[in-house]
Amino acid sequence: MARRQLKVVRLVEPDLCLECRFAQMASVELKDGSVQRMIHCRRLDCDNWDYSTAEAAKGVHVDDDGA
């Protein structure tokens, strides 16, 4: 994930992401240093994102799915 600008955005319908093939659970480090569990999306043009409250993230550690 080097050289990408990571953003934390609100999901319009979070339940849609649970079955999406582009979504994975991840630990996200925010600018203030706190870490939260969130959905990491590999799709760059999803209609389910609300950019109005977007904020920068410091880092992401995506969970391995074991596959």
N, C-alpha and C positions, 0 to 999 in steps of 0.2 A: 504494500500500500504506500510505497514511497512516492513522494512528489504529488500526492493528492491532497486537496483541501477537504478535510473531513468536516461535515456539518451535521448537527443534531436538528432534526425537523420533527414536527408533530405529524402523526399519522391521522388521516381523515377517518378511515375505518381499519383499526388495528387488526381485527379478526381476519381480514382478507390476507394479511401477511403470513398468518400461521400456516397456510397451505401453499404459499407461493414458493416456487422452485428457486427464486433468486434471494430468498430471505434465510438468514442464519442468526442464531442467538450469539451475542457478543458482550464482552465487558468493555465499556466505553469510558475513557478517562476524559473528564471535562476540563475546561480551562482553570477552574479553581482547585484542581487536583483530586476531586472526588471521583469515584468510580461507580457506574451504574450498569445494570443489566438492560440491554436494549436489543432491538432487532437491527441487524446490519443487512443492508440491501445492496446486491451487486448490480442491480438495474439502475441506470442513470437517468431514466426519463419516466418515472412512475407517476401516474395520475393520483395516487393515494397520498402524496406528500403535501403538506401545508408549509410553505416557505416563510410565512409571515412572522414566525417566531424563531427562525433559524439562528443557531449560535455555533461557533466553532468548537471542535473537539480536538483534544491533544493527541489521542491515540485510541486504537481499537485492537482488541484481541478477540478474534473470531474463534468460537468453539469448534473443535474437530468433531465431525459427525461419525467418525469411525468407519466410513465406507471406503 
